[in-house]
Amino acid sequence: MLLRCFTAVGGGLALAAAFEPVGLAWLMPPAVAVLVLAVRDLPLRRAWVVSLLFGVAFCFAVMVWMRAVGTDAWIAMCSVEAAFFVPLGLGLALAVRHRWWPLWTALWWVAIETWRGDWPFSGMPFGRLAYATADTVWAPALPWVGMTGVSLLVALSGTTLAWLVVAGRRRPVAAVAGLAALAVVIAGPWVWRYSTDTDGELTVAAVQGDVPGSGTDVAAVHRGVTANHVAATEELARAVRAGERPAPDLVVWPENSTAVDPFRDSEINAAVQRAVDAVGVPILVGAMVDAPRETQVLNQGIVWRPGAGGGDRYTKRHPVPYGEYIPFRGSLFPSDYGKLRMIPRDMVRGTRLEPLRAAGTRVADAICFDVAYDDGIADQLQRGGELITVQTSNAMFINTGQIDQQFEISRLRAIEGGRWVVVAAINGVSGIIAPDGEVVASAAPRTQEVLVETVGLSSQVTPASRAGVWTGRLIVLLVLAHAVSCVAASRRERRHGTLSPPGSARVERTAAVQ
C-alpha cells in the first residue's frame, strides 16, 4: 500500500509536467496508466486513498499559478479539485473488474474530468487531458470529437498501456490487436483531416498595451492601462496613414482595457472614442461595466464604433468564484475575509448565445477563463460565429505558467472550431492563431505591441462545435449507469453469497485473466 501511494504521487507529478510550461505531453498515457495500476486489485476503502494522493500531487502542481492570488486561495481551490479524485479512485477500482476495463476506466476518467470542470460554481476545467494535446498525435481529432473526445483518446491510450502491463505477455495476440485498434482510432483524424471552408477575409489588429509598474496590478494603474491601449491604437492609425501597416477592419482590445464603466466615466469614454475615431474601424473593447445593482458588475466585450460609441456587447459567462464574485457572500465567508475584501462587487454571469456583430462579421467572443469551457464558444459558432476572439487580462498571473496554459487552450479552440482565433491579452500572451493551431503572430509578455494579420472567416460548424457540451454529459450518464449496475450486481451477489471481498485471491485471478 505504501508503494502504491508513493507511485501515485509520482504519477500525479508526471501528469502535471505534461502541461505548460513544462509541456511534456507524452507523459500523459504513462501517468494515467500509473494511477490505474496503483488502484487495481485494491478494495474500495483503499483505492480512493491512492487516487486522492495522485490528485493532490497533480492539482497542486498543475495549478501552482494560483499562488499568485494567494497561498490560501491555492490551497483551497486545489483541495477542492483534488477531492474529485476520490470518486475517480472508486470508479477505477470498480471498472478494472469489468471485462472491457481499459475502456471503462478511460470513461470514468473523462466523466470525473467533466464533472470537475462543471461543478461547483461552474467548475475549474484547467488540467483536462485535452488541454495538453497541442502539437500531438491526438490534436487532429479535435474538430471531430472535441475536447471531451480527445481527453477520452488520451485516457484510453493510458488505460491500454496499463492493460499491456497486466496482460500483454500472457495474451500477445490480444495485445497486438488492442494496440492496432487504438492506433487506427488515433490515426483516423490524421487521414481524414477536417477542414472548414473559408467564406471571406478580415484584417484584424490585436492590441497588447501592457500594464505600467510591476505589471500585475491592473486596478492600481487602470487609467494608465487604458492610456496605453489608446496610444498603441493611435500609433497604429498613424502607421496605417503612412502606409507602414495594413489597415485593419477590426481592432481587439483585451479584457480590462478599461477597468471603469466607459459609459459613465467621461474621461475614459472620450479616450476610447478618440482611439476608435483615429483608427476609423470598430474596436472590441474589454470593459468593466456597472450593473443595475450597485453591488454587481459586468465584464463585457463592447463593439465600439467610429462616431457612434458603444454598441453590441458580450458579457463574460464564467466569472471566477472567489476571484470575481463571492458565492454565499457574508454567510460561508465574511466579505472582509483575507483577500476577499478586494472583491467589493460580484461579477454577474452573462447568458448571451449569439455572436457579436462587428465590421460586418459575426464574432464569437470569449473573455479570459471562458475559453476553457465548452459551452460559450460552441454556442456562438452554432449560431454563425465566423471568427473567435479571446479577450484576457492575465496580469495577476503574468509571471506564472497560467498564461501559457491558457494560450494553449486558445490554440486548441482554433483546431476544434475550425476558426481563426485572435487573442488580445493585456500584457501577454497575445497572438493570432490559424485553424490548424499554428501561431502566425504573437507578442511576448510585458511588451506593448500591435499584431495585424488578415484572417479567414468561416461559418461551417465542426462536429465538435455542433455537439458542444453533450459529449461530456453523455459520458457522465454512461458512467453513472455503470456505477448503478455495479452496485446492483454487488447486492445480487451478496444475496446469493457469491461475492468475494474486493482484492481477494478470486478477484485477483479473475482480473488477471481479463
C-alpha positions as CSV (number, residue, x, y, z in Angstrom):
1,M,0.0,0.0,0.0
2,L,2.8,2.4,0.8
3,L,4.5,1.7,-2.5
4,R,1.2,2.3,-4.3
5,C,0.8,5.7,-2.5
6,F,4.3,6.8,-3.5
7,T,3.8,5.7,-7.1
8,A,0.5,7.6,-7.2
9,V,2.2,10.8,-6.1
10,G,4.9,10.4,-8.8
11,G,2.2,9.7,-11.4
12,G,0.4,12.9,-10.4
13,L,3.5,15.0,-10.7
14,A,4.3,13.4,-14.1
15,L,0.8,14.3,-15.3
16,A,1.3,17.9,-14.2
17,A,4.6,18.0,-16.2
18,A,2.6,17.2,-19.4
19,F,1.1,20.7,-19.2
20,E,2.6,24.1,-19.9
21,P,5.1,25.5,-19.1
22,V,6.9,22.1,-19.0
23,G,4.8,20.7,-21.8
24,L,5.9,17.0,-21.9
25,A,2.6,15.8,-23.3
26,W,3.9,12.3,-23.9
27,L,3.8,11.8,-20.1
28,M,0.0,11.7,-20.1
29,P,-0.5,8.0,-21.1
30,P,2.0,6.6,-18.6
31,A,0.7,8.9,-15.8
32,V,-2.8,7.6,-16.4
33,A,-1.5,4.1,-16.5
34,V,0.2,4.6,-13.2
35,L,-3.0,5.5,-11.4
36,V,-4.9,2.7,-12.9
37,L,-2.3,0.1,-11.9
38,A,-1.9,1.7,-8.5
39,V,-5.6,1.2,-7.6
40,R,-6.0,-2.2,-9.4
41,D,-7.0,-5.0,-7.1
42,L,-7.5,-2.7,-4.2
43,P,-10.7,-2.7,-2.2
44,L,-12.8,0.4,-2.5
45,R,-11.8,1.5,1.1
46,R,-8.2,1.8,0.0
47,A,-8.5,2.7,-3.7
48,W,-9.8,6.2,-3.0
49,V,-6.7,7.0,-0.8
50,V,-4.3,6.2,-3.6
51,S,-6.3,8.2,-6.1
52,L,-6.6,11.1,-3.8
53,L,-2.8,11.3,-3.4
54,F,-2.5,11.2,-7.2
55,G,-5.0,14.1,-7.4
56,V,-3.3,16.2,-4.7
57,A,0.1,15.9,-6.4
58,F,-1.4,16.7,-9.8
59,C,-3.7,19.6,-8.9
60,F,-1.3,21.4,-6.6
61,A,1.4,21.2,-9.2
62,V,-0.5,21.9,-12.4
63,M,-2.3,24.9,-10.9
64,V,0.6,26.2,-8.8
65,W,0.0,29.5,-10.6
66,M,-3.0,30.1,-8.2
67,R,-0.4,31.1,-5.6
68,A,-0.4,34.5,-7.4
69,V,-3.8,35.1,-5.9
70,G,-2.7,33.9,-2.5
71,T,-1.4,30.7,-0.9
72,D,-4.7,30.3,0.9
73,A,-6.6,30.5,-2.4
74,W,-4.2,28.0,-3.9
75,I,-4.7,25.5,-1.1
76,A,-8.5,26.0,-1.0
77,M,-9.0,25.6,-4.7
78,C,-6.6,22.7,-5.3
79,S,-8.0,20.9,-2.3
80,V,-11.5,21.0,-3.8
81,E,-10.2,19.9,-7.2
82,A,-8.1,17.1,-5.7
83,A,-11.3,15.8,-3.9
84,F,-12.7,14.8,-7.3
85,F,-10.1,12.1,-7.4
86,V,-11.8,10.3,-4.6
87,P,-14.8,9.2,-6.8
88,L,-12.4,8.6,-9.6
89,G,-10.4,6.1,-7.5
90,L,-13.7,4.4,-6.5
91,G,-14.8,4.3,-10.1
92,L,-11.4,2.9,-11.4
93,A,-11.5,0.2,-8.7
94,L,-14.9,-0.8,-9.9
95,A,-14.1,-0.5,-13.6
96,V,-11.0,-2.7,-13.5
97,R,-13.2,-5.7,-12.6
98,H,-15.1,-5.3,-15.9
99,R,-14.1,-7.4,-19.0
100,W,-13.6,-4.2,-21.0
101,W,-11.8,-2.4,-18.3
102,P,-9.4,-0.3,-20.4
103,L,-12.5,1.4,-22.0
104,W,-14.4,1.7,-18.8
105,T,-11.5,3.2,-16.8
106,A,-11.0,5.8,-19.6
107,L,-14.7,6.6,-19.5
108,W,-14.5,7.1,-15.7
109,W,-11.6,9.4,-16.0
110,V,-13.3,11.6,-18.6
111,A,-16.6,11.6,-16.6
112,I,-14.9,12.8,-13.4
113,E,-12.9,15.4,-15.5
114,T,-16.2,16.7,-17.0
115,W,-17.8,16.9,-13.6
116,R,-14.8,18.7,-12.1
117,G,-15.0,21.2,-15.0
118,D,-18.7,22.0,-14.4
119,W,-19.2,22.0,-10.6
120,P,-19.3,23.6,-8.2
121,F,-19.8,27.3,-9.3
122,S,-19.3,26.3,-12.9
123,G,-16.2,24.2,-12.1
124,M,-12.5,24.5,-12.9
125,P,-11.6,22.9,-16.2
126,F,-7.9,23.6,-16.2
127,G,-6.0,20.3,-16.2
128,R,-8.2,18.5,-18.6
129,L,-6.1,15.9,-20.6
130,A,-7.1,17.6,-23.8
131,Y,-5.5,20.8,-22.8
132,A,-2.0,19.4,-23.2
133,T,-2.5,18.0,-26.7
134,A,-1.4,20.8,-28.9
135,D,1.2,19.5,-31.4
136,T,0.5,15.9,-30.5
137,V,-1.0,12.9,-32.3
138,W,-4.3,13.5,-30.6
139,A,-4.9,17.1,-31.8
140,P,-6.3,16.3,-35.3
141,A,-9.3,14.6,-33.6
142,L,-10.4,17.9,-32.0
143,P,-12.8,19.1,-34.8
144,W,-14.4,15.6,-34.9
145,V,-14.8,14.8,-31.2
146,G,-14.0,18.0,-29.3
147,M,-12.1,18.4,-26.0
148,T,-14.0,15.7,-24.2
149,G,-13.4,13.2,-27.0
150,V,-9.7,14.0,-27.2
151,S,-9.4,13.6,-23.4
152,L,-11.0,10.2,-23.9
153,L,-8.5,9.2,-26.5
154,V,-5.6,10.3,-24.2
155,A,-7.1,8.4,-21.3
156,L,-7.7,5.3,-23.4
157,S,-4.1,5.5,-24.5
158,G,-3.1,5.4,-20.8
159,T,-5.5,2.6,-19.8
160,T,-4.5,0.5,-22.8
161,L,-0.9,0.9,-21.7
162,A,-1.9,-0.3,-18.2
163,W,-3.7,-3.3,-19.8
164,L,-0.5,-4.2,-21.7
165,V,1.5,-4.2,-18.5
166,V,-1.0,-6.6,-16.9
167,A,-1.9,-8.9,-19.8
168,G,0.5,-8.2,-22.7
169,R,2.8,-11.1,-22.1
170,R,0.1,-13.7,-21.4
171,R,-2.1,-12.6,-24.3
172,P,0.3,-11.3,-27.1
173,V,-2.2,-11.7,-29.9
174,A,-4.8,-9.7,-28.0
175,A,-2.1,-7.1,-27.1
176,V,-1.2,-6.6,-30.7
177,A,-4.9,-6.4,-31.7
178,G,-5.6,-3.8,-28.9
179,L,-2.7,-1.6,-29.9
180,A,-3.7,-1.8,-33.6
181,A,-7.3,-0.8,-32.8
182,L,-6.1,2.2,-30.7
183,A,-3.7,3.2,-33.5
184,V,-6.5,3.1,-36.0
185,V,-8.7,5.3,-33.8
186,I,-5.9,7.9,-33.3
187,A,-4.7,7.8,-36.9
188,G,-8.1,8.2,-38.4
189,P,-8.3,12.0,-38.0
190,W,-4.8,12.3,-39.5
191,V,-6.0,10.5,-42.6
192,W,-9.4,12.3,-42.8
193,R,-8.4,15.7,-41.8
194,Y,-11.3,18.1,-41.1
195,S,-11.0,21.4,-42.8
196,T,-13.5,24.3,-42.9
197,D,-14.4,26.3,-46.0
198,T,-13.4,30.0,-46.0
199,D,-16.2,32.4,-46.7
200,G,-14.2,35.6,-46.6
201,E,-11.3,37.5,-45.1
202,L,-10.9,40.2,-42.4
203,T,-7.9,42.1,-41.3
204,V,-7.7,42.2,-37.6
205,A,-5.4,44.0,-35.1
206,A,-4.8,42.7,-31.6
207,V,-3.6,45.4,-29.2
208,Q,-1.4,44.5,-26.2
209,G,-1.0,47.7,-24.3
210,D,0.9,46.4,-21.3
211,V,0.4,47.3,-17.6
212,P,2.6,50.0,-16.0
213,G,4.7,49.2,-13.0
214,S,5.1,45.6,-11.8
215,G,2.6,44.5,-14.5
216,T,0.4,42.6,-12.0
217,D,-2.0,45.1,-10.5
218,V,-4.3,46.4,-13.2
219,A,-6.7,48.1,-10.7
220,A,-4.0,50.3,-9.2
221,V,-3.0,51.7,-12.6
222,H,-6.2,51.2,-14.6
223,R,-6.2,54.6,-16.2
224,G,-2.6,54.1,-17.3
225,V,-3.6,50.7,-18.8
226,T,-6.4,52.4,-20.9
227,A,-4.0,55.2,-21.9
228,N,-1.5,52.6,-23.2
229,H,-4.1,50.9,-25.4
230,V,-5.3,54.3,-26.7
231,A,-1.7,55.3,-27.5
232,A,-1.0,52.0,-29.2
233,T,-4.1,52.2,-31.3
234,E,-3.4,55.8,-32.3
235,E,0.1,54.8,-33.3
236,L,-1.4,52.0,-35.4
237,A,-3.6,54.6,-37.1
238,R,-0.6,56.8,-37.8
239,A,1.3,53.8,-39.3
240,V,-1.7,53.0,-41.5
241,R,-1.9,56.5,-42.8
242,A,1.8,56.4,-43.6
243,G,1.5,53.2,-45.5
244,E,3.7,51.3,-43.0
245,R,1.0,48.8,-41.8
246,P,-2.1,47.4,-43.5
247,A,-5.4,49.0,-42.4
248,P,-7.4,46.8,-40.1
249,D,-11.2,46.1,-40.4
250,L,-11.5,45.3,-36.7
251,V,-9.3,46.1,-33.6
252,V,-9.4,43.9,-30.5
253,W,-8.5,45.2,-27.0
254,P,-8.1,42.9,-24.1
255,E,-10.3,42.3,-21.0
256,N,-9.9,45.2,-18.5
257,S,-8.6,47.6,-21.1
258,T,-10.8,49.9,-19.1
259,A,-11.5,48.9,-15.5
260,V,-14.2,51.5,-15.1
261,D,-17.5,51.9,-16.9
262,P,-16.8,53.7,-20.2
263,F,-20.4,54.8,-20.4
264,R,-20.2,56.7,-17.0
265,D,-16.6,57.9,-16.9
266,S,-16.4,60.8,-19.3
267,E,-12.6,60.8,-19.4
268,I,-12.4,57.1,-20.4
269,N,-15.3,57.5,-22.8
270,A,-13.6,60.3,-24.6
271,A,-10.3,58.4,-24.7
272,V,-11.8,55.3,-26.2
273,Q,-13.8,57.2,-28.7
274,R,-10.7,59.1,-29.7
275,A,-8.8,55.8,-30.4
276,V,-11.8,54.5,-32.4
277,D,-12.1,57.6,-34.5
278,A,-8.4,57.7,-35.1
279,V,-8.2,54.1,-36.5
280,G,-11.6,54.5,-38.2
281,V,-12.9,51.0,-37.6
282,P,-14.7,49.3,-34.7
283,I,-12.8,48.3,-31.6
284,L,-13.9,45.4,-29.4
285,V,-13.2,47.0,-26.0
286,G,-12.8,44.9,-22.8
287,A,-14.6,46.9,-20.1
288,M,-15.9,46.6,-16.6
289,V,-19.5,48.0,-16.7
290,D,-21.7,48.9,-13.8
291,A,-24.7,46.6,-13.4
292,P,-28.2,47.8,-12.4
293,R,-27.4,46.8,-8.8
294,E,-24.7,48.7,-7.1
295,T,-23.3,45.5,-5.6
296,Q,-22.7,43.9,-9.0
297,V,-20.6,44.5,-12.1
298,L,-20.4,43.2,-15.7
299,N,-17.3,42.1,-17.5
300,Q,-18.0,42.9,-21.1
301,G,-16.6,43.0,-24.6
302,I,-18.2,46.0,-26.3
303,V,-18.2,46.8,-30.0
304,W,-17.2,50.5,-30.1
305,R,-17.9,52.2,-33.4
306,P,-16.4,55.3,-35.1
307,G,-18.7,58.3,-34.4
308,A,-21.3,56.2,-32.7
309,G,-19.9,54.8,-29.5
310,G,-20.6,51.5,-27.8
311,G,-23.0,49.0,-29.4
312,D,-23.2,45.2,-29.3
313,R,-22.0,43.6,-26.1
314,Y,-20.9,40.2,-24.8
315,T,-20.8,39.5,-21.1
316,K,-18.4,37.0,-19.6
317,R,-20.2,33.7,-19.0
318,H,-17.9,32.2,-16.4
319,P,-16.7,34.6,-13.7
320,V,-14.2,33.1,-11.3
321,P,-15.6,32.2,-7.9
322,Y,-13.8,33.9,-5.1
323,G,-11.8,35.8,-7.7
324,E,-14.5,37.8,-9.4
325,Y,-17.5,37.1,-7.2
326,I,-18.1,35.6,-3.8
327,P,-20.6,32.7,-3.5
328,F,-22.5,32.8,-0.3
329,R,-21.2,36.3,0.4
330,G,-21.5,37.2,4.0
331,S,-22.5,33.7,5.1
332,L,-20.0,31.0,4.3
333,F,-17.1,33.5,4.3
334,P,-17.3,37.1,5.7
335,S,-16.9,39.6,2.9
336,D,-13.7,41.0,4.6
337,Y,-12.0,37.6,4.9
338,G,-8.4,37.7,3.6
339,K,-8.2,39.0,0.0
340,L,-12.0,38.7,-0.4
341,R,-12.1,42.3,0.7
342,M,-10.6,43.1,-2.8
343,I,-13.9,42.0,-4.4
344,P,-16.4,44.7,-3.3
345,R,-18.8,43.8,-6.1
346,D,-19.9,40.4,-7.5
347,M,-19.5,39.9,-11.3
348,V,-22.7,38.8,-12.9
349,R,-22.7,35.8,-15.3
350,G,-23.6,36.5,-18.9
351,T,-26.1,34.5,-20.8
352,R,-25.6,35.6,-24.5
353,L,-25.6,32.8,-27.1
354,E,-25.4,34.9,-30.2
355,P,-22.1,36.0,-31.7
356,L,-21.3,39.7,-31.7
357,R,-21.7,41.7,-34.9
358,A,-18.6,43.8,-35.7
359,A,-17.2,45.1,-39.0
360,G,-19.8,43.1,-40.9
361,T,-18.6,39.9,-39.2
362,R,-20.1,37.6,-36.6
363,V,-17.6,37.3,-33.8
364,A,-17.6,34.5,-31.2
365,D,-16.1,36.2,-28.2
366,A,-14.7,34.7,-25.0
367,I,-13.4,36.6,-22.0
368,C,-10.4,35.1,-20.2
369,F,-11.4,31.8,-18.4
370,D,-14.4,31.5,-20.8
371,V,-12.1,29.9,-23.3
372,A,-11.6,26.9,-21.1
373,Y,-15.3,26.0,-21.1
374,D,-17.1,24.1,-23.9
375,D,-20.4,26.0,-23.9
376,G,-19.8,29.6,-24.8
377,I,-17.7,29.4,-27.9
378,A,-19.7,26.4,-29.2
379,D,-23.0,28.2,-28.7
380,Q,-21.8,31.1,-30.7
381,L,-20.3,29.0,-33.5
382,Q,-23.5,27.1,-33.8
383,R,-25.2,30.4,-34.4
384,G,-22.9,31.6,-37.2
385,G,-19.8,32.8,-35.5
386,E,-17.1,33.3,-38.2
387,L,-14.1,34.3,-36.0
388,I,-13.2,33.7,-32.4
389,T,-11.7,36.4,-30.2
390,V,-10.3,35.9,-26.7
391,Q,-10.0,39.0,-24.6
392,T,-8.0,38.3,-21.5
393,S,-6.3,40.1,-18.5
394,N,-3.8,37.6,-17.1
395,A,-1.8,40.4,-15.4
396,M,-2.0,38.8,-12.0
397,F,-0.6,35.5,-13.5
398,I,2.0,37.2,-15.8
399,N,5.0,35.5,-14.1
400,T,3.4,32.1,-13.9
401,G,2.5,29.1,-16.2
402,Q,-1.1,30.1,-16.3
403,I,-0.7,32.4,-19.3
404,D,1.0,29.5,-21.2
405,Q,-1.7,27.0,-20.3
406,Q,-4.5,29.4,-21.3
407,F,-2.8,30.3,-24.6
408,E,-2.5,26.6,-25.4
409,I,-6.3,26.2,-24.8
410,S,-6.8,29.1,-27.3
411,R,-4.8,27.1,-29.9
412,L,-6.8,24.0,-29.3
413,R,-10.1,26.0,-29.6
414,A,-8.9,27.1,-33.1
415,I,-8.5,23.5,-34.1
416,E,-11.7,22.3,-32.5
417,G,-13.8,25.1,-34.1
418,G,-12.0,25.3,-37.4
419,R,-11.7,29.1,-36.9
420,W,-9.0,31.7,-36.7
421,V,-8.5,32.9,-33.1
422,V,-7.4,36.4,-32.1
423,V,-6.1,36.6,-28.6
424,A,-5.7,40.1,-27.1
425,A,-4.0,40.0,-23.7
426,I,-3.5,43.0,-21.5
427,N,0.3,42.2,-21.1
428,G,0.7,38.7,-22.5
429,V,0.4,36.4,-24.3
430,S,-1.4,37.9,-27.3
431,G,-1.5,36.1,-30.6
432,I,-3.2,35.3,-33.8
433,I,-3.8,31.6,-34.4
434,A,-4.7,29.7,-37.6
435,P,-7.4,27.0,-37.7
436,D,-4.7,24.3,-37.6
437,G,-3.4,25.7,-34.3
438,E,-0.3,27.4,-35.8
439,V,0.6,30.7,-34.1
440,V,1.1,33.1,-37.0
441,A,1.8,36.1,-34.9
442,S,2.4,36.7,-31.1
443,A,3.5,39.3,-28.7
444,A,5.9,38.5,-25.8
445,P,4.8,39.1,-22.2
446,R,5.4,42.6,-20.8
447,T,5.7,44.3,-24.2
448,Q,3.5,46.9,-25.9
449,E,2.7,45.6,-29.4
450,V,0.0,45.6,-32.0
451,L,-0.4,42.5,-34.2
452,V,-2.1,42.9,-37.6
453,E,-3.0,39.9,-39.7
454,T,-5.5,39.0,-42.4
455,V,-7.6,36.1,-41.2
456,G,-10.1,33.8,-42.9
457,L,-13.8,33.7,-42.0
458,S,-15.9,30.6,-41.9
459,S,-19.5,29.7,-40.9
460,Q,-19.1,26.0,-41.3
461,V,-19.8,24.2,-37.9
462,T,-17.5,21.3,-37.0
463,P,-19.0,18.1,-35.5
464,A,-17.3,19.0,-32.2
465,S,-18.9,22.5,-32.1
466,R,-22.2,21.1,-33.0
467,A,-22.1,18.6,-30.2
468,G,-21.0,21.2,-27.7
469,V,-21.2,20.1,-24.1
470,W,-23.3,17.0,-24.8
471,T,-20.4,14.6,-25.4
472,G,-19.3,15.1,-21.8
473,R,-22.8,14.8,-20.4
474,L,-23.4,11.6,-22.3
475,I,-20.2,10.1,-20.8
476,V,-21.2,11.2,-17.3
477,L,-24.6,9.5,-17.8
478,L,-23.0,6.3,-19.1
479,V,-20.6,6.2,-16.1
480,L,-23.5,6.7,-13.7
481,A,-25.3,3.8,-15.3
482,H,-22.2,1.7,-14.9
483,A,-21.9,2.6,-11.2
484,V,-25.5,1.7,-10.6
485,S,-25.1,-1.6,-12.4
486,C,-22.0,-2.4,-10.3
487,V,-23.9,-1.6,-7.1
488,A,-26.9,-3.8,-8.3
489,A,-24.6,-6.7,-9.2
490,S,-22.8,-6.4,-5.8
491,R,-26.1,-6.7,-4.0
492,R,-27.3,-9.6,-6.0
493,E,-24.0,-11.5,-5.3
494,R,-24.3,-10.7,-1.6
495,R,-27.8,-12.1,-1.5
496,H,-26.6,-15.3,-3.1
497,G,-23.5,-15.4,-1.0
498,T,-21.1,-15.5,-4.0
499,L,-19.3,-12.2,-3.5
500,S,-15.7,-12.4,-2.6
501,P,-14.1,-9.4,-0.9
502,P,-12.5,-6.9,-3.3
503,G,-8.8,-7.7,-3.6
504,S,-9.3,-11.3,-2.6
505,A,-7.5,-14.1,-4.4
506,R,-10.6,-15.0,-6.6
507,V,-11.0,-11.3,-7.7
508,E,-7.3,-11.0,-8.4
509,R,-7.2,-14.2,-10.5
510,T,-10.3,-13.1,-12.5
511,A,-8.8,-9.7,-13.1
512,A,-5.6,-11.3,-14.3
513,V,-7.5,-13.4,-16.8
514,Q,-9.4,-10.5,-18.0
